[in-house]
Amino acid sequence: MIKAIFFDLDDTLLWDQKSVKEAFVATCRYASEKYHIHAEQLEEAVREAARELYASYETYEFTQMIGINPFEGLWGNFLDDEENFRKMKNIVPTYRKEAWNKGLQALGIQDEAFATELAERFPEERRNNPFVYDETFHVLDELKGTYQLLLLTNGSPDLQNTKLSITPEIAPYFDHIVISGAFGRGKPDPTIFEHALEKMNVKKEEALMVGDNLMTDILGASRVGMKSVWINRHNKERNEVIPTYEITHLEQLYPILRELSSNS
């Protein structure tokens, strides 16, 4: 009998990839008006520069463990009281400027002041563009009250709470919110799933993990013996990690839950 449902946040309930994409589109379009460059080419160059720079910092291993990607570094402030987050807070201003500067340079533009302006504009655009999947609130409305709900998200507490503050309707649905940066380990580490089960006071057989990432959400659930639902909206290829169920839309949870209820 399923008593609790654990939801991932980014690209499961919030459409984070679209929010980042739209922030890039707006910022790069602004740059193209000044320099008559292709906005798409600048976006590609900045994304590549950001990935390379991000991987070069001493905090990279920590960000991998906690689950913070390079594009979150382009807009997050990381105001968390922990040594590695303090390091990130200090690194981030230079990182942002350098990513945009290198992106402009890749298109033959030398303008550090403008790179700084773009680095400051991108976070504003990201905050102004929070996207939530169409079905998110309808599904949470249906489940709330019947199941205990827990949000299990990788990232910096400061940044994940910022995402929740700019989409304030989400947090009230959840009995508990577990953020990897506050816990100290990220999905797929089994300890964060065990911690979530303890928080909800349920056994692994009584909980279901719903997420979009095979290598974090689904792998972590399988490591502790939890059933999992992979939300695969964009027809991604499966790898060696096998979810219990696969869906393309959150409303497809309903028949799964009915099946699990009738089997118990």
Residue pairs with C-beta under 8 A, 6 or more apart in sequence:
1 206
1 260
1 261
1 264
2 147
2 206
2 207
2 208
2 227
2 257
2 260
2 261
2 264
3 147
3 148
3 200
3 202
3 206
3 207
4 147
4 148
4 149
4 150
4 200
4 202
4 206
4 207
4 208
5 143
5 147
5 148
5 149
5 150
5 207
5 208
5 210
5 253
6 150
6 151
6 152
6 193
6 196
6 207
6 208
6 209
6 210
6 221
6 226
7 13
7 149
7 150
7 151
7 152
7 174
7 210
7 211
8 152
8 153
8 187
8 209
8 210
8 211
8 212
8 213
8 216
8 217
9 16
9 151
9 153
9 160
9 163
9 164
9 170
10 16
10 153
10 154
10 155
10 163
10 212
11 17
11 212
11 213
12 210
12 211
12 212
12 217
12 231
13 132
13 133
13 136
13 140
13 170
14 130
14 131
14 132
14 133
14 136
14 163
14 167
14 170
15 131
15 132
15 133
16 131
16 163
18 131
19 126
19 129
19 130
19 131
20 71
20 126
22 125
22 129
22 131
23 75
23 122
23 125
23 126
23 129
24 43
24 46
24 47
24 122
25 39
25 43
26 125
26 129
27 118
27 121
27 122
27 125
28 39
28 40
28 42
28 43
28 46
29 39
30 118
30 121
31 37
31 39
31 42
31 104
31 114
31 118
32 38
32 39
32 42
34 114
35 104
35 107
35 109
35 111
37 107
37 109
38 107
41 107
42 103
42 104
42 107
43 103
45 102
45 103
45 104
45 106
45 107
46 99
46 100
46 102
46 103
47 70
47 71
48 103
48 106
49 98
49 99
49 100
49 102
49 103
49 106
50 70
50 71
50 73
50 74
50 95
50 99
51 70
53 70
53 95
53 98
53 99
53 102
54 60
54 63
54 70
54 73
54 95
55 70
57 91
57 95
58 87
59 84
59 87
59 88
59 91
62 84
63 69
63 73
63 88
65 185
65 186
65 189
66 154
66 155
66 156
66 180
66 181
66 185
66 186
67 154
67 155
67 180
67 186
67 187
67 216
68 76
68 88
68 154
68 155
68 156
68 159
68 181
72 155
72 156
72 159
73 88
73 92
73 95
73 96
74 95
74 96
74 99
74 119
74 122
74 123
74 126
75 122
75 123
75 126
75 127
76 92
76 156
76 158
76 159
76 162
77 89
77 92
77 158
77 159
77 162
78 85
78 86
78 88
78 89
78 92
78 156
78 158
78 159
79 85
79 89
79 158
80 86
80 156
80 157
80 158
80 181
80 182
82 181
85 156
85 158
85 181
88 156
93 119
96 119
96 120
96 122
96 123
97 112
97 115
97 116
97 119
99 119
100 115
100 116
100 118
100 119
100 122
101 112
101 115
103 115
104 110
104 111
104 114
104 115
104 118
127 162
127 166
130 163
130 166
130 167
132 167
132 169
132 170
133 250
135 249
135 250
135 251
136 170
136 250
137 169
138 251
139 250
139 251
139 253
140 149
140 170
140 173
142 254
143 149
143 253
144 173
147 257
148 175
148 200
148 202
149 173
149 174
149 175
150 174
150 175
150 176
150 177
150 178
150 196
150 199
150 200
151 170
151 171
151 174
151 176
151 177
151 178
152 178
152 187
152 192
152 193
152 196
152 209
152 211
152 217
153 160
153 177
153 178
153 179
153 180
154 179
154 180
154 181
154 186
154 187
154 216
155 179
155 180
155 181
156 179
156 181
157 179
157 181
157 182
160 179
160 181
161 179
164 170
164 171
164 177
171 177
175 200
176 196
176 199
176 200
178 192
178 195
178 196
178 199
180 186
180 187
180 192
183 191
183 192
183 195
185 191
185 192
186 192
186 216
187 193
187 211
187 213
187 216
187 217
187 219
187 220
188 215
188 216
188 217
188 219
188 220
188 223
189 220
190 220
190 223
190 224
192 220
193 209
193 220
193 221
193 223
193 224
193 226
194 224
196 207
197 203
197 204
197 207
197 224
197 226
200 207
204 224
204 225
204 226
205 225
205 227
207 226
207 227
208 226
208 227
208 228
208 229
208 257
208 260
209 217
209 218
209 220
209 221
209 226
209 227
209 228
209 229
210 217
210 228
210 229
210 231
210 250
210 253
211 217
211 218
211 221
211 228
211 229
211 230
211 231
212 230
212 231
212 232
212 233
214 230
214 236
214 238
214 239
214 241
214 243
215 239
215 241
217 228
217 230
218 228
218 230
218 241
218 242
218 243
219 241
221 227
221 228
222 228
222 241
222 242
227 244
227 245
227 260
228 243
228 244
228 245
229 243
229 244
229 245
229 246
229 247
229 253
229 256
230 243
230 245
230 246
230 247
231 247
231 248
231 249
231 250
232 246
232 247
232 248
233 248
233 249
235 248
238 246
245 256
247 253
247 256
